[in-house]
């Protein structure tokens, strides 16, 4: 017999308020420049609970484990590995209803641009793009 409790209004309300966990990995460049503090402040302002935090250097095996679903579609390990060899990364576990969706949106909003991105944007504006 199937459990139909999730189809009831109470089951739907319960699912809406159910906590999710989001895993966020901040690069050594953000950690070294102390720019990760701004991201953590944004998470705090947006009412995320920080369920776990760890600072450690990630080797290729760890990168493969964390990014396995995103390789090669979004990330290339040969590009990621040199960045993570620069020092310690910060790994955050965030908790909140709809944590994954909201963390993705927030990180996209306050992503820290590299100089190359800034220069590209400047060139496009001067070219009328």
MIKOL-544592 format. One line per 5 residues: number of its first residue (from 1); their letters; for each residue x negated, y, z negated of N, C-alpha, C. Coordinates in pm, 1 decimal, always signed. Layout:
N
NUM	A	X Y Z X Y Z X Y Z | ...
***
This chain:
129
1	XXXXX	-84.0 -118.4 +0.0 +0.0 +0.0 +0.0 -88.4 +124.6 +0.0 | -55.0 +222.6 +84.6 -132.9 +344.9 +96.3 -97.3 +443.3 -12.8 | -199.9 +515.8 -58.1 -177.9 +621.0 -156.4 -141.5 +749.5 -82.3 | -20.0 +795.7 -100.9 +27.0 +915.1 -30.6 +26.9 +1036.7 -121.9 | -46.7 +1033.0 -231.3 -46.7 +1144.8 -325.3 -107.4 +1271.1 -265.7
6	XXXXX	-199.0 +1256.1 -167.1 -259.6 +1373.2 -105.3 -163.5 +1447.3 -14.2 | -54.8 +1382.3 +27.4 +41.2 +1445.3 +116.4 +145.9 +1525.7 +40.0 | +153.8 +1508.1 -89.3 +248.7 +1584.0 -170.0 +195.8 +1726.1 -188.2 | +284.8 +1821.2 -219.0 +238.3 +1958.9 -241.5 +131.8 +1968.5 -351.9 | +146.3 +1891.0 -456.3 +47.5 +1894.3 -564.7 -86.4 +1840.7 -515.7
11	XXXXX	-83.6 +1736.5 -433.7 -207.3 +1682.0 -376.4 -275.7 +1782.2 -285.9 | -197.9 +1858.5 -209.8 -254.7 +1960.7 -122.1 -316.7 +2074.1 -202.5 | -250.6 +2115.4 -309.7 -305.8 +2219.7 -396.7 -434.6 +2171.2 -461.2 | -435.3 +2047.6 -505.3 -554.5 +1991.1 -568.8 -672.0 +1991.1 -470.5 | -646.4 +1950.7 -345.7 -753.6 +1947.4 -245.6 -805.2 +2087.4 -214.1
16	XXXXX	-718.4 +2188.9 -218.4 -760.9 +2326.2 -191.4 -860.9 +2373.7 -296.5 | -841.2 +2335.8 -419.9 -925.8 +2382.9 -529.5 -1039.9 +2287.5 -562.3 | -1056.6 +2183.8 -483.8 -1160.4 +2085.8 -510.1 -1298.2 +2147.6 -483.5 | -1390.5 +2122.5 -574.9 -1525.6 +2176.1 -563.2 -1603.6 +2102.2 -455.2 | -1683.5 +2175.6 -379.4 -1775.1 +2118.5 -281.6 -1916.2 +2156.2 -322.6
21	XXXXX	-2011.1 +2078.0 -275.9 -2152.3 +2108.8 -297.1 -2214.8 +2143.5 -162.6 | -2296.1 +2248.0 -161.7 -2369.7 +2287.2 -41.4 -2517.7 +2286.7 -75.0 | -2597.1 +2228.3 +12.7 -2741.8 +2223.9 -4.5 -2802.9 +2333.9 +81.7 | -2879.1 +2422.4 +19.4 -2942.9 +2533.6 +89.3 -3092.6 +2524.1 +64.7 | -3170.1 +2529.3 +173.7 -3315.8 +2523.5 +162.6 -3371.5 +2656.8 +210.1
26	XXXXX	-3443.4 +2723.3 +121.1 -3503.0 +2852.6 +151.9 -3650.7 +2832.0 +184.6 | -3695.0 +2889.6 +293.8 -3829.9 +2866.1 +344.6 -3937.3 +2928.4 +255.6 | -4059.5 +2876.0 +265.0 -4170.5 +2932.7 +187.4 -4195.0 +3081.1 +215.1 | -4167.7 +3126.9 +335.9 -4184.9 +3269.6 +366.8 -4091.1 +3354.0 +281.0 | -3965.1 +3312.1 +269.6 -3869.9 +3384.5 +183.9 -3911.9 +3379.7 +38.2
31	XXXXX	-3966.1 +3266.7 -4.5 -4007.9 +3250.4 -144.0 -4130.2 +3337.6 -171.8 | -4227.3 +3332.8 -83.2 -4352.1 +3408.1 -102.1 -4325.8 +3559.2 -101.4 | -4235.4 +3605.6 -15.5 -4203.7 +3748.8 -7.0 -4102.6 +3793.3 -112.7 | -4053.0 +3698.6 -191.0 -3950.9 +3723.1 -294.6 -3818.5 +3769.7 -235.2 | -3797.8 +3747.6 -105.0 -3670.9 +3784.1 -40.9 -3558.6 +3688.5 -78.7
36	XXXXX	-3591.4 +3569.3 -128.6 -3488.2 +3473.5 -167.7 -3403.0 +3527.6 -281.4 | -3455.5 +3622.8 -358.4 -3380.8 +3681.5 -469.6 -3255.0 +3751.2 -417.1 | -3265.6 +3814.7 -299.9 -3149.8 +3883.1 -242.9 -3040.9 +3782.4 -204.6 | -3081.1 +3667.6 -150.8 -2983.7 +3563.7 -117.6 -2918.1 +3508.1 -243.6 | -2997.2 +3484.5 -346.0 -2940.4 +3431.3 -470.8 -2843.9 +3532.0 -532.8
41	XXXXX	-2874.0 +3660.6 -521.4 -2784.3 +3764.5 -570.7 -2652.3 +3762.1 -492.8 | -2660.8 +3742.3 -360.6 -2539.1 +3732.5 -279.6 -2455.7 +3610.4 -318.6 | -2521.1 +3497.4 -344.1 -2448.4 +3378.8 -388.7 -2378.1 +3408.0 -521.3 | -2444.5 +3475.2 -611.3 -2387.0 +3509.4 -740.8 -2266.9 +3602.5 -724.4 | -2279.8 +3704.6 -641.4 -2169.7 +3799.0 -617.9 -2048.3 +3730.6 -555.0
46	XXXXX	-2073.1 +3628.3 -476.1 -1964.5 +3556.8 -410.1 -1915.1 +3437.7 -490.9 | -1947.0 +3437.0 -618.0 -1892.6 +3341.2 -715.6 -1930.3 +3195.2 -690.7 | -2049.8 +3171.6 -636.1 -2101.8 +3035.5 -626.2 -2162.1 +2998.2 -761.3 | -2144.3 +2874.2 -801.2 -2215.6 +2821.7 -916.9 -2342.8 +2755.9 -864.8 | -2454.2 +2785.1 -926.0 -2578.5 +2719.1 -887.5 -2587.3 +2593.0 -972.6
51	XXXXX	-2558.7 +2479.8 -909.6 -2555.3 +2351.8 -979.8 -2695.4 +2293.3 -996.2 | -2787.0 +2330.9 -907.7 -2923.4 +2280.5 -917.1 -3017.7 +2368.4 -838.4 | -3140.7 +2376.4 -886.3 -3242.8 +2454.3 -816.8 -3377.1 +2384.8 -837.9 | -3455.2 +2378.7 -731.2 -3586.0 +2315.2 -741.2 -3680.6 +2387.2 -645.6 | -3801.7 +2407.2 -691.9 -3904.7 +2469.0 -609.2 -4010.8 +2363.7 -584.2
56	XXXXX	-4035.6 +2332.8 -456.4 -4137.2 +2232.4 -425.5 -4179.8 +2243.2 -280.5 | -4297.4 +2189.2 -251.7 -4345.6 +2185.8 -114.1 -4283.7 +2065.5 -44.5 | -4235.9 +2087.3 +76.6 -4170.8 +1981.2 +152.6 -4264.5 +1930.8 +262.2 | -4290.0 +1801.1 +262.1 -4371.5 +1741.8 +367.9 -4281.2 +1697.6 +482.7 | -4341.0 +1639.6 +584.9 -4265.5 +1600.7 +704.6 -4155.2 +1499.5 +672.5
61	XXXXX	-4184.1 +1404.8 +584.0 -4082.4 +1305.2 +545.8 -3961.2 +1370.8 +481.6 | -3986.3 +1466.4 +392.2 -3875.9 +1536.9 +325.9 -3796.2 +1618.7 +427.2 | -3865.7 +1683.5 +520.5 -3796.6 +1761.0 +623.8 -3709.1 +1671.8 +710.2 | -3761.3 +1554.1 +743.9 -3682.2 +1458.0 +821.9 -3556.9 +1417.5 +745.7 | -3571.2 +1398.0 +615.0 -3456.7 +1358.0 +533.4 -3352.4 +1470.7 +526.6
66	XXXXX	-3396.5 +1593.1 +497.7 -3302.9 +1704.6 +482.1 -3239.8 +1749.0 +613.6 | -3315.4 +1741.8 +722.5 -3267.9 +1794.8 +849.4 -3230.5 +1687.2 +950.4 | -3217.6 +1561.6 +906.8 -3195.7 +1450.8 +1000.7 -3071.6 +1467.9 +1087.5 | -2966.9 +1527.3 +1034.5 -2844.6 +1547.0 +1113.5 -2856.9 +1662.6 +1212.4 | -2956.2 +1747.8 +1193.4 -2970.1 +1867.4 +1275.2 -3082.2 +1857.4 +1379.3
71	XXXXX	-3156.2 +1745.9 +1375.5 -3267.4 +1725.8 +1469.3 -3218.4 +1638.0 +1582.5 | -3248.6 +1661.4 +1704.5 -3316.4 +1777.1 +1764.4 -3219.8 +1886.1 +1809.5 | -3091.8 +1871.2 +1779.2 -2990.2 +1964.0 +1830.7 -3016.9 +2109.3 +1788.7 | -3047.4 +2131.4 +1659.4 -3065.7 +2267.4 +1609.7 -3208.8 +2298.4 +1567.5 | -3280.5 +2197.0 +1523.7 -3415.2 +2219.9 +1471.2 -3514.3 +2124.3 +1535.2
76	XXXXX	-3638.3 +2170.9 +1545.0 -3748.6 +2090.8 +1595.3 -3848.2 +2075.4 +1480.8 | -3877.1 +1953.2 +1441.8 -3967.9 +1929.6 +1329.4 -4105.9 +1987.2 +1354.3 | -4151.5 +1989.7 +1478.7 -4283.8 +2043.8 +1508.5 -4289.6 +2194.2 +1483.0 | -4175.8 +2260.4 +1485.8 -4170.2 +2403.0 +1453.9 -4146.6 +2423.2 +1304.5 | -4062.8 +2340.0 +1243.6 -4033.1 +2352.5 +1100.9 -4153.2 +2318.6 +1012.6
81	XXXXX	-4225.8 +2214.8 +1049.2 -4333.1 +2165.9 +962.7 -4438.8 +2271.6 +929.0 | -4492.2 +2347.2 +1026.7 -4591.7 +2449.3 +990.4 -4536.1 +2555.0 +894.1 | -4409.8 +2590.9 +909.8 -4349.1 +2688.5 +818.6 -4345.1 +2634.9 +676.2 | -4307.9 +2509.0 +660.6 -4295.0 +2452.3 +526.3 -4429.8 +2412.2 +466.6 | -4536.0 +2409.8 +546.1 -4670.6 +2385.2 +492.8 -4729.3 +2510.0 +428.4
86	XXXXX	-4666.7 +2623.8 +447.3 -4717.4 +2751.2 +395.2 -4706.2 +2763.3 +243.8 | -4622.9 +2680.8 +182.4 -4606.4 +2690.0 +37.6 -4480.9 +2619.2 -8.4 | -4434.9 +2659.6 -125.2 -4317.1 +2597.4 -185.4 -4188.4 +2654.9 -127.1 | -4092.4 +2566.8 -105.9 -3957.3 +2605.1 -65.8 -3869.2 +2601.6 -190.7 | -3756.2 +2668.3 -184.6 -3658.3 +2662.5 -292.8 -3537.3 +2588.2 -239.5
91	XXXXX	-3497.1 +2484.1 -312.0 -3381.5 +2403.6 -274.7 -3270.3 +2435.2 -375.1 | -3157.3 +2480.1 -322.6 -3042.5 +2515.7 -406.3 -2927.2 +2420.9 -380.4 | -2857.4 +2383.6 -485.3 -2731.1 +2311.9 -472.5 -2625.6 +2407.6 -525.9 | -2537.0 +2450.1 -436.9 -2432.6 +2546.1 -471.8 -2299.5 +2475.3 -483.1 | -2217.2 +2522.4 -575.8 -2087.9 +2458.8 -601.9 -1978.0 +2564.4 -595.7
96	XXXXX	-1871.4 +2528.5 -523.0 -1757.0 +2618.1 -510.0 -1655.9 +2549.7 -418.7 | -1527.1 +2580.8 -429.9 -1435.0 +2532.0 -327.4 -1477.4 +2590.1 -192.0 | -1477.7 +2508.4 -89.5 -1521.3 +2548.1 +44.9 -1665.2 +2601.2 +45.6 | -1751.5 +2540.6 -33.9 -1889.4 +2587.9 -49.5 -1967.3 +2585.3 +80.9 | -1951.7 +2480.4 +158.6 -2030.0 +2467.4 +281.7 -1991.5 +2577.5 +380.1
101	XXXXX	-1863.6 +2595.1 +401.3 -1814.8 +2696.7 +495.2 -1855.7 +2837.0 +450.3 | -1837.3 +2867.7 +323.0 -1867.2 +3002.2 +273.1 -2017.6 +3028.1 +266.1 | -2097.0 +2927.9 +232.6 -2242.5 +2945.5 +229.3 -2295.1 +2969.1 +370.8 | -2242.5 +2895.6 +467.4 -2283.5 +2913.9 +606.8 -2251.5 +3054.9 +653.9 | -2133.3 +3101.3 +620.7 -2092.6 +3236.5 +658.9 -2180.8 +3341.2 +590.7
106	XXXXX	-2208.1 +3321.8 +464.0 -2287.5 +3417.6 +387.7 -2432.5 +3422.2 +436.0 | -2490.7 +3307.5 +460.1 -2629.0 +3303.6 +506.6 -2639.6 +3367.1 +644.2 | -2540.9 +3346.5 +726.9 -2539.8 +3410.4 +858.1 -2531.8 +3561.3 +847.4 | -2457.2 +3610.1 +749.7 -2441.3 +3754.2 +730.9 -2569.0 +3818.8 +679.4 | -2636.9 +3753.6 +588.1 -2752.1 +3818.6 +524.8 -2882.3 +3746.3 +557.5
111	XXXXX	-2887.8 +3686.6 +676.4 -3012.6 +3620.5 +713.6 -3121.6 +3725.9 +730.1 | -3238.4 +3692.1 +688.0 -3349.5 +3786.2 +691.3 -3419.6 +3770.1 +824.1 | -3430.4 +3878.2 +897.3 -3485.6 +3874.7 +1032.4 -3637.9 +3881.5 +1027.1 | -3697.2 +3812.3 +1119.5 -3841.9 +3817.4 +1134.8 -3874.3 +3939.2 +1221.3 | -3999.3 +3985.0 +1219.1 -4039.7 +4100.1 +1299.8 -4009.4 +4077.8 +1446.7
116	XXXXX	-4028.9 +3957.0 +1494.8 -4003.7 +3929.2 +1636.0 -3857.2 +3954.2 +1670.5 | -3765.6 +3915.0 +1583.7 -3623.5 +3937.7 +1608.3 -3594.0 +4087.4 +1611.5 | -3656.1 +4161.1 +1520.5 -3635.7 +4304.4 +1514.3 -3684.1 +4370.1 +1642.9 | -3801.9 +4329.4 +1689.7 -3856.9 +4386.2 +1812.2 -3768.7 +4354.0 +1931.9 | -3718.4 +4230.8 +1939.8 -3630.4 +4192.1 +2050.0 -3504.8 +4278.6 +2049.9
121	XXXXX	-3448.0 +4300.8 +1930.4 -3326.5 +4380.1 +1918.4 -3353.7 +4524.2 +1961.7 | -3469.8 +4577.9 +1921.1 -3506.7 +4713.6 +1956.4 -3519.6 +4729.1 +2108.1 | -3583.9 +4629.5 +2173.0 -3602.6 +4632.9 +2317.2 -3467.9 +4629.4 +2389.1 | -3378.0 +4540.8 +2342.0 -3246.4 +4528.9 +2406.5 -3170.3 +4660.9 +2396.9 | -3177.0 +4727.6 +2279.2 -3106.8 +4855.8 +2263.5 -3164.6 +4960.1 +2357.2
126	XXXX	-3297.8 +4962.2 +2371.9 -3358.6 +5062.2 +2458.6 -3328.7 +5033.6 +2605.3 | -3299.1 +4905.8 +2637.2 -3267.1 +4869.2 +2773.9 -3116.3 +4881.8 +2801.5 | -3041.3 +4917.7 +2700.1 -2897.1 +4934.5 +2717.5 -2816.8 +4806.6 +2703.0 | -2870.6 +4705.3 +2639.0 -2799.3 +4579.0 +2621.1 -2720.7 +4581.6 +2495.0
***
